[in-house]
């Protein structure tokens, strides 16, 4: 069974390749590439691309007490969230493990929550079980569909004034009011657009129309976005970590958890781990050593998702972790980089390790920062 994407036929007509995302009983077909990966990636870095996100959904939260309620439930401090501001937060279970990664987008009279489509129903239901007499309502908003635009010229194509990262605004597309939320996932300007479904086909085609008189954004698939987001240092839920992960293990705890706020579901576990500075494992950035694609050298050792990680000089013995996502980085001169979940005792920056790659073993090092590449300041 697959979930229906209103733009699927449009992508098929453009000869897109698809990749399934989500559980087997409810998979979403996401565009992998339109067959021009190099051009898609180049457009992302030099101009702008549009990425369809049928795997994402929206919760709409209304009511005068929504901020106080969410502040008592979520890991982020949201009781002082103002219209036009956006923030990330985890939704934890009682054991302190991550049930969902949420993007809260504050509007004038409601809060939009962008999250994995396959978690929308259970998140809405589990949050709602904690509502007693508060003035708050949580619903799934199926009237909105997410697409995103990434690249240095993104604001130009939306004909709107720039906004800072972690802020949102309203833009007009095809005489339709659209919420635009900024998070620079790829290291370039990134804007998530909540498009009314009844206007989706028209707006998407207008944004991506390619002719000699326009320099519109190029349609792109997951492969280009994935390469850029790994370069920019952003682990993702349900890809690099998931429902068995504790916040301290995710690699993105600092952007999701407010350690000085009051109680929330799972807070005791988070606070105890932080106070004792203990964790079993963690997501880390890995750079493969002495491997680079050149004109003369096209074959290199690139670790794939699931590849085992070993302590230095112990390749083939007991693994200490595994690769969660990897790519070849154009911005670093075509070298392999990856995220990996490994035992905490081996997570210090600069730690030398070994990784399974192409049927053998490659030397690798824990990178100094999660971001392998940062866009130079203009």
N, C-alpha and C positions, 0 to 999 in steps of 0.2 A: 504494500500500500504506500502511495506517495501523496504528499500534500500538494494541492493545486496552486500553481503560480500563475497569476494573470498574465505575466510576460513570457511564459514558456514558449508559446507559439512564435512570438517576436524573435526570441533568441534562436529558435530552430531555423527560422527563415534566414538568419545570419550565419548559419552553419556552425553554431556553437557546440563545443564539447561540454558535457555535463559530468558532475561528480555527485554521488549521493551523500547526503549529510543527515545524521540523526539515527535513531533506532530503526531496525529493519521493518518494524510494523508501522512506521510513520515517517518514512524518509522524505527529505526535501531535495529536489534536484537543483543544485547550484551550478551556475556556469563556471567551468574550470578555465577555459580559454576560448577565444574566438579564432584560434589557430594562428595567431600572430603574437606570441608571448613576448618576444623581444620588443616589438613595436608598442605593445600594451604597457610594458614596464617603462620604456623610454618616455611615453606620453605622460605617465604618472609623475615622473621626475622632472619633465621639462614643461608640461602644460597642465592637462587635467584628464582624468578618466572617470567614467560612471560605472559603478558596481551595483548590480541588483542584489538585494538581500532578502530573498524569500524565506530564509531560515530564521529571520527575526520577527518578533511580534511586539504588541503594545498592550500594556495595562494602562487604564485610565483611573486615577484615584481622585475622588472629589470629597468635599466636606470640610467644614471649618476646623476640625480637629485632626486632619490628616498628618500635619507635620509632627505634632506631639506623639501621635500613634506610631508613625514610621520611625521616629527617633528612638522609641522604646523597643522597636523590633529589629532594626537594621544596624550594621556595624558603623555606618557613617553618621556624622552629626548633621541632621537635616532639619532640626527645629527652627533654624534661622535661615533656611533657604529662601531666597528672594526670586520673584519673577525675572526670567532672563538668565538665571544661573542653572548650571547642570553639575552633577556629581555622580561618581561611582560608589556603589556599596555592595557588600555581600549580604545575602540572606542565608543565615545559618540554621542548622537544626540544634536540638538541645545538646548534642554531643560536640558542638562547635565545628562541625564539618559544613562545607559550602554546598547549599542546596541550589543557589542561583547567583549569577553575577548580574547586577542591575545597573542600568544607566538611568538616573532620575533627572528629568527635564522639567523644570518648574515654569509653569505658565501663570497667567493672571488668576484664574479661578480653579485650576486643577493641576495635577502632576502627571506627566506622561512617564511611563517606565518602559524602556526598550530592553528586551531580553530574548534569550533563545526561545524560538517558537515552541519547541518541544517541552519547555518548562513553564509555559505561560499558565496553563490550566492549573497545574499543581501548585504553582506559586500563588496565584490568586486565591485558591481555595485554602491553602495553609495559612496565609496571612489573615484571611477573613475569619478563621476560627478563633482568632484572638480579639475580634471586635465584640464588645459587649454593649455599652450604651453610647459609645462615641459617635459623633457626627462624621462618618466616613463611609465611603462606598468604593469597592474595588471591582472593576469589570475588565474583561478582555475587549479591546477596541478593534474589531475586525474591519472597521471602515478605513484603516490606515495601512499603508504598505511602505516599507523602508527601502530606499535606494541611497547610495552615498556617492559623493564626488570628492576626489582626491587629487591634489596637485597644486602647484604654485599659482595657477590662474583661476582657481575655483570660484573666488568671489566675483570675478569678471563675468563669468557665465551665468551667475545668478543675478547680476545687476543690482548688487546690494553693497552697503558699506561693510567693511571688515568688522568682525567681532573677535574678541579674545577667545583663546581656548577655554573650554569648560563654561561657555556661555551659549545661549540660544536666542534666536530671533525669528521674526516672521518675514518670509519673502513671498513675492507674487509671481506665480508661474501659470501661464495660460488663464489669467484672470482668477486664479485660485490661490487662497491663502495656504501657505505651506510652512510648517515648523522646520527650521534649520538649526541643528545642534552641532557645535564644533568640538571635535576630538581628533587630534592629529595622529591617528593610528599608524600611518606609514612614514612619519617623519616629515611629511608635507602637510599643507592645510587639508583638513578633513572635515567634511560637512555631511552629517546624516540628515536626510530629508524624509519627513513623514508625509507621504503623498496620499491624498484621498483616493481610494481605490477606483472610484468612478472616473477619475481624471488621469489615472496612472498611464494608460497606453499613450494618450496624447502628449503628456508631459515628458515621458521617457523618450518618445520619438523626436520631440522638439529638441531636447537636450543633446541627443546623440546624432542628429541628422548630419550627414557628411556630404558637403558639396564644396565647390571651389570658392563660393562667396562667404563661407563661414569657417571658423576654426573651432567648432564645437568639441566638447570632450569626447574622447574615444571610448566606446564600450570596452570594458575589461572583465576578466574573470578572476577566480580565486587565486590562481597561481601567481599573478603579478602582485596582487594585494598581499598574499602570504609572504612572498619574498621581501617586500618592502616593510611589512610589519615586524618580521624577524630582525631585519637590519636595524629597525628603530627601537627594538627591545621591548616588545609588548606580548608577553605570554597570554594565551586566550583560554577561557573556560571551555570545557568539553573537547579541547584539543591538547593543551599542555598539562592541564590538571582538571579535576572533576569532582564529583560528589563525595569521594572518599578523602578529599584533600582538606587539610586544616589551613586557615589563612596564612599562618607563618610559613607554610610550605609552598605557597602559590607563586612567589616572586613578585607579587603586586600588592602585598598587604598594605604598604604605606599609602597607596592611593585609594584604598577601600575602607580602612579601619581607623577610627578615631579613638586613640587609646585613653584619652582623658575624659571622655563623656561618661554618662551614667550607664546603668545596666541595659542590656539588650539580650535577646535570645542567644545563648552560646557564649556570652561574655566571660563567664568564669573560666572556661577552657582557654580562651584567647589571652586573658589577663595572666593566668597562671603560666602559660608557655612563655609569654613575654617577660614576666618577672624573673623566671628561672633561666631564661635564654636557652630553652631546650626545644628541639624538634628532631624528628626521626630522619627526615629527608627534605629536600627543597628543589625547586626548579632553578637551574643555573644556565647562563649563556656559555656555549662551548665553541671554541674556534679550533678547527682542524689545522694541524701544523704541516708545513712543507708541501701543501697541495694547492695548485693554482692552474686554472685553464689558461693556456697561451696558444698562439698560432701553431707552435710546434708540438704542444703537449695538450691534447684534447681529452685524454682519459685521466681522471683523478679519482681519489678515494673519497666518496661522499657517503656519510652514514645516512641511512634511511630511518623513518619512524619505526621505533621498536628495537633499533640496534642496541646491543648491550654495551654498557660502559664498565670499564675495569680500572682498578688502581694501577698506577704506573708500574711497569715491569711485571704485571700479573695478568696480562691478556690471555684469555682462554680459561682462566680460573673462575672464582666465584664473582659474578657481576655485582657491582655496587649501584647500578641504576640502568636507565635506558633513555634513548633519544625520544623526545615527544614530537618534535617537528624540526625540519632542516631545509636548507636551501643553498644555492650557490649565489654569493653576494656580488652583484655587478659593481656596487659602490666601493667594494674593497678589493677590486681587481680580480673577481671571479674565484674567490676562495670559499670553501665550505664552512658554513656556520650553522649552529643548531641551538635549540633548547633541550635540556635533559633533566629528568628527575633522578637525583642521586642521593646517596646517604650523606647526612649533614657533615660528617667528619671529613668529607672530601670537597666541600663547597667553597672553600676560601679562594678568592681571586688569585690567579697565578698557579693554582694546583695543576700539575701535569697528570694526565690520564691517558687511557687507551680506549678506542672505540672500534666496534666491528664495522667494516666498510668494504663492500664489493668482494666479500669472501675472504678477507684478510683483516689485519688490524692496522689502525692509523693512530698516530700520536695526536693528542689534542690537549688544550689548555682551557681552564675556566677563565672566561674573559673578565677584565677589570670591572666593567659595567654591563648592565643589561642591554643598553644600546650599543650595538656594534658600530653604528654610524650615526652621526648627528649633523643635520644641515648647518652649514656655516652661517653665522649671523650676517645679514645684509648691511 
